[in-house]
Each structure stands twice: as structure tokens, then as C-alpha cells.
Amino acid sequence: MNILLLFFALPISTIILAIVLQKILRCPILVAATFFAIYLIVAYAVFDSSFLIFVIIYTILAYVTAVLTRLICNILERINRCGIGRDNCDNCNICNTSNTNTSNCNNVGRTSFTVATNEVNPVLFLSNRNNTTRRNCCNCSRR
């Protein structure tokens, strides 16, 4: 067996393909199981039984890479969802108030308040016009 193949080419290709499979499958265990199956077939078809140690090492490497990829993607998704670095997310409260100046808000249901004053204790009725749900004007998710 070639030393460069075992210690350079196969680990680098395992890392790159584990990242790709993690983005497709979105499950680190499936990524590791896929690599284990592929390397197990390669171990008995091409190499001898001493390659089984490398099969286990490469499977662990694929799993760790998939977990790190998932972690990084989750962190980046949270950063994008929270709107760090976006200009429009500073004024997220303009649609949650009952102001009439909501030109920046699209498809936001208007809320009307009705006060019943014919009783001793006034009652406040909250109704939503056009049966639309109230949404935040500032959608800080990925567009």
C-alpha cells in the first residue's frame, strides 16, 4: 500500500466527501455508515485485512467531519436568522404596534380595538381584519 494514499489522499477525500454527504443527507450517522460500507468493500476487494484499522479510522474521521459541518451550518443559520449585519432588522417593532404608518410592512393584518362602554367595567375586544395573521415586518430568515 502506498503511504501517501493512506495518510494523505484518502483522509482528504474522506473529509471533502463527508462535507458533501452531510449537506445532502443532513445526518452524521448516515454519513459515517456510508463511509464505513464503502471502505469495508474497498478493504476486502482491493486491500488486505490490515486495512480494517484504516476503515475504522476513516469512518470516525467522516463522522467527526459531518458533526462539525452540521455544527457550523447551524451556527451560520442562526446568525442569518437573527439578522446580524442586516439593515432592516433594527425596526422590527413597527409592525407590532397599531400605528397607521406601516408602509414598510407587507401582508400584515391590521388589528382593530373595540371598547364596549355600556357596561360598568369597559371590555376591550381585539379583532383582526381580513382574517390574516399578524406577521413581523422584519423577517430575519434567509430570503
N, C-alpha and C positions, 0 to 999 in steps of 0.2 A: 504494500500500500504506500502511496505517496504521502509524505509528511505534510506537504503544502495542501494537499487535498483534505486531509483530516483536520488540520489545525487552522486553515485559513479559508478555503473555498466553501466547504460545507457549513461551517458556522456562520459565515457572512450570508450565504444564500438562505440558511435557515432563518436568520433574523429578518431579512428582507421579505421572504415569503410568509413568515409569521405575521408581520405587519399587514401584508395584503390580505391574508386569510382572516385576520381579526377584523379588518374593516368590512369584509364581506359577510362572515359568519356571525360576528359580534358575540362570540362565546370562547373564552380562552381554553376551556377544557376540550372543546371540539377541535380547536387548532392543534393542541398538543396531541390529541388522539389521532388526528390526520397525519401529523408528522411521525408519530410512533408507527402507524401502519405502513407508511411509505418506507421509512428507514428499516423496518423489520423485513419487508420484502426485499429491499436492496441488500440487506445483510446476508440473507441466505441465497440470493440469486447471483450477486457479484462478489461479495467478500466472504470471509470465513466466520466462524463463530466468535472470534475475538472482537469482531466489530460490534457485538451486542452491547459492550460497555459504552461505545460511542453512540449507539442508538438511544440509550437511556440519557446520556449527557445532552444530546441534541434535542431530545423530547423535553427535557427540563428547560433548556435554553429557549425552545419555542414557546413553552408555557409562560416563562418569565417575560419574554418579549411581548406576548399577547396581553398579559396583565398590565404591563407598563404602557402599552399602546392604548388600552382601554382607559387607564387612569388619566393619561394625557388628554385623550379625546373628551373625557368627562369634564376635566378642568377647563379646557378650551370652550366647551359648550356652555358651561356656567358663566364664564367670562362674557361670551357673546350674548347670553340670555339676560344677564344683569345690566348690559348696556354700558360697560366701562369703555370710555372713549367715544361715545355717541353723543351727538348734539341734541337730539330730540328728547332724550330721556330725562332731562332736567325739569321739564314741565309736565310730569306725568299726572299731576293732580288737577289739571284744568278741566278734565272731563268728569272727574268725580264730584265736582261741585255743581250746583244748579244755576250757574251763570248762563246768560244767554250768548256770551261771546265764546262760541265753541267752533270757530271756523276751521280749526286745525283737526277736529275730530271727525272721523268718517264712520258712518253706520253706528252711531252711539244713540241708544234710546233715550229720549227725553223723559225726565221724571217730573210729575206734577204733584203738588201737595194740595190737599183739600182739608179745610178745617171746619168741622161741624160745630157751630157756635150756639145752637139752640138748646144745648144741654148745660148743666151746671159746670161740669168739667169738660172743656173742649177736647175733641177727639181729632187726632191727626191721621188722615188717610193718605197712604202712599200708593200711587198708581203709576204704571209705566205705559206710555202712549205707544201705539203701533205694535204692541206685543213684541218688542225687540229686547234683547237682553242688553244690560249695560256692560260695555267693554271699556277697558282702559284705552285712552287715546294713544298712549305710548306703548306700543308692542315691542318689547325689548328682546324678542326672539329673533332667530335667523330669518331673513327675508328672502 
